[in-house]
Amino acid sequence: MNTAGMVPFVKWAGGKRQMLEQLNIRMPDEYGTYYEPFVGGGALVLYLEPKRAFLNDINRELIHTYTEIRDHLDTILVLLDTMDKVTCTKEYYYEMRSRYNEKLRLQDYDTEMAALFIYLNKHCFNGLYRVNTQGQFNVPWNQKQQVRSMDMENIKRISAFLKSVTITCQDFEASLKGIKKGDFVYFDSPYAPLNPTSFDSYTKEGFAEEEHRRLAGLFRRLTEEGVYCMLTNHNTELIRELYDGFLIEEIDVRRAINSDPKKRKGKEVIIRNYGEAVKDTEHRE
């Protein structure tokens, strides 16, 4: 593991940067290949920098950006530098958002789309990635005019790391084909809703209760196969029901993405099929 670990190139709903210490101390002492079916911003895998890793996410635009960072970083950096030289006014932000949405409409998955994805993430409200029913990105401007879109040294390290990583965009269950005994999988799954209005849809397809139940079934099957599994989610009755019998530890977290600052504190659970409980599971900022 690299102790000066890399950090995500995007802010992502449910990102785990604040939980890295808690996750790291719960990692298996040894494991084979690292798998992450819901990679999102990839905070844990970038911190750990495992020698063998399979990364997946159902969000095609996010995965496209990962592969472009791996394969065409120089072009991305030039494009971002060009955009960053323009003051990000409201008008410029919406111009860039419209350009990105036109690429989505045309299915034009090129290097510029990846650069726009990163730029919009840095300049949109709370770093949200949200699409409407037509699949168009619709997050408003964050009103910050002078924000650099990229930490150059960090993104170069990420690009180098990704060259040895397998990256896929498919269903979470399909992404684990080939996993074997002794491997490790981290499920940073979409959150189970705290209430009917909770934001839990990062793609237009969403992630319903049925999917959470399918994931729990997979967790149990992998356990029987001798795979190390760790999962994080909201501390809800549904999640506790689905993972009854496994090691469930509650920790305090901040909700980075919520329109009401008073609601940015909450409880999450770390669930494992291995190891022992950590004595102090609270996380304080």
VOZA-661915 format. One record per residue (C-alpha): residue in one letter; x, y, z negated. Coordinates in pm, whole numbers, plus 50000, padded with zeros to 5 digits. Example, Ala and Ser with C-alpha at 12.3 -4.5 7.8 and 13.67 -1.06 7.14 Angstrom:
VOZA-661915
a512304955049220/s513674989449286/
***
This chain:
VOZA-661915
m500005000050000/n501205035250078/t501005055649757/a500775088049956/g497755074250139/m496085090750434/v492775108750394/p489685108050620/f489685130450925/v485955137150875/k483675143950585/w481045116450580/a477845110350388/g478655085950108/g482395091250149/k484465074449878/r487435097649823/q486285105849471/m485995068649388/l489385057349519/e490905052049176/q487905031549066/l487945010749383/n491705005749388/i491874991249036/r489184966049138/m490944953249450/p492004916549452/d495654911249356/e496194894049691/y494084889550002/g494444881550369/t492844904350625/y490934935850526/y487434940450673/e485164970850651/p481844967850841/f480605003150748/v483825022750778/g482415058150784/g485235081750692/g487425052250593/a488705066550263/l489625032950110/v491275016650411/l493285048350485/y494445049450124/l495375012550110/e496835010750462/p496584972550482/k498784953650726/r495814936450896/a492424953150921/f489134950951110/l487074982951103/n483504986551225/d480585010551222/i477255011551404/n477685048651477/r479015048151832/e480195084351827/l482205079051509/i483855047451641/h484575064451972/t486405091551777/y488485065551593/t489535049351920/e490325082752083/i492485092751786/r494295059851829/d494685061752206/h494645098752307/l495725118852004/d497825144252196/t494865154652409/i492585157152104/l495085179951929/v495295203052230/l491495205152255/l491085211951883/d493795238351888/t491995255752175/m488685255451985/d490305266751660/k491745297651829/v488175310451873/t486485325051566/c483675301351478/t480705324551489/k477155311451478/e476915315551855/y480165296651919/y479155268151687/y475845263151865/e477595265252201/m479905236852094/r476975217251952/s475075220552279/r478165209052469/y478435178652245/n474745170352279/e474985172752657/k477735146652646/l475485124952430/r472665129052679/l474915119452970/q476655091552770/d479925109052853/y482215092852596/d485495110152678/t488295125652473/e486575159452463/m483545143452295/a485825130552018/a487375164951971/l483915180751954/f482835154351702/i485715164451473/y485195201751529/l481475200351453/n482105179751140/k484355207251005/h481955235251091/c478525220251024/f476575222050699/n478105199250432/g479855177950693/l476635159350770/y476245137351073/r472535136251146/v470625130851466/n467005136751558/t464625111351708/q466145117752051/g469605109751917/q470795145951938/f473075160751671/n471055187351489/v473025198751181/p473235236851144/w476375258451110/n478105260850769/q478815298250814/k482575293750772/q484415311551049/q488045302850972/v488425265450916/r491195244751070/s489775213151224/m492735190851157/d495615183350919/m498235175551183/e500495152750980/n497565133150840/i495935127151179/k499255116051329/r499645090351052/i496065078551108/s496705074751481/a499825053951417/f498015032151162/l495035025951391/k497275011851665/s497504979451465/v493804978751365/t490884961551542/i488024986651581/t484484976151679/c481014991151707/q478414964551638/d476054950351378/f477714946251039/e477194908651037/a478664904151385/s481724924651286/l482744897751035/k482954869651287/g486204851751220/i486524861650855/k487954833550643/k488634822650289/g490974846150107/d490124876350323/f488644907950169/v485594927850278/y484494961650145/f480834969750207/d480375007350185/s476815001750300/p474235028850371/y472595039750049/a469395024249926/p467005054149893/l466585069649550/n463205082849660/p461175085049985/t462835118050085/s466425106450033/f468775111650327/d469845076850436/s469805077450815/y473165083350985/t471945069651315/k468495072251465/e467955035351385/g468415039851008/f468985012250753/a465784998450601/e465144976150300/e465104946150532/e468704954050628/h469744956950264/r468284922350202/r470104908050504/l473344923350376/a472834907950032/g472304873950196/l475574878350385/f477334888150060/r476184855349902/r477224834350202/l480674849950210/t481004843149839/e480354806249904/e483044807050174/g485674820749936/v485824856150076/y486534884549832/c483614909249850/m483184943949702/l480154966349763/t479145001349654/n475685016849652/h473205037349450/n472355023249111/t468785013649197/e466434986049092/l466514971749446/i470314969449456/r470504953449112/e467844928349216/l469634919549539/y473004913949371/d471814897849051/g474404873148925/f477424892549055/l479674916148859/i477894950048864/e479604980748714/e478065015448692/i480095047148742/d479385084448748/v479735102149082/r479155135549246/r476795137249540/a478805157349793/i475905159650038/n472745173749885/s471055206849958/d470475212049583/p473755214849382/k471905204149066/k471255170349226/r474885163549317/k475525141449014/g474405105648995/k475165069348924/e476575043649162/v477485007349122/i480534987649227/i479614951249285/r482134922849315/n482144885249350/y485574882449181/g487554896048888/e486514909148548/a484784940748432/v486954971648388/k486554985048034/d486055021848119/t483955024748436/e483105061348405/h484515085448661/r484885121648559/e486095150548766/
***
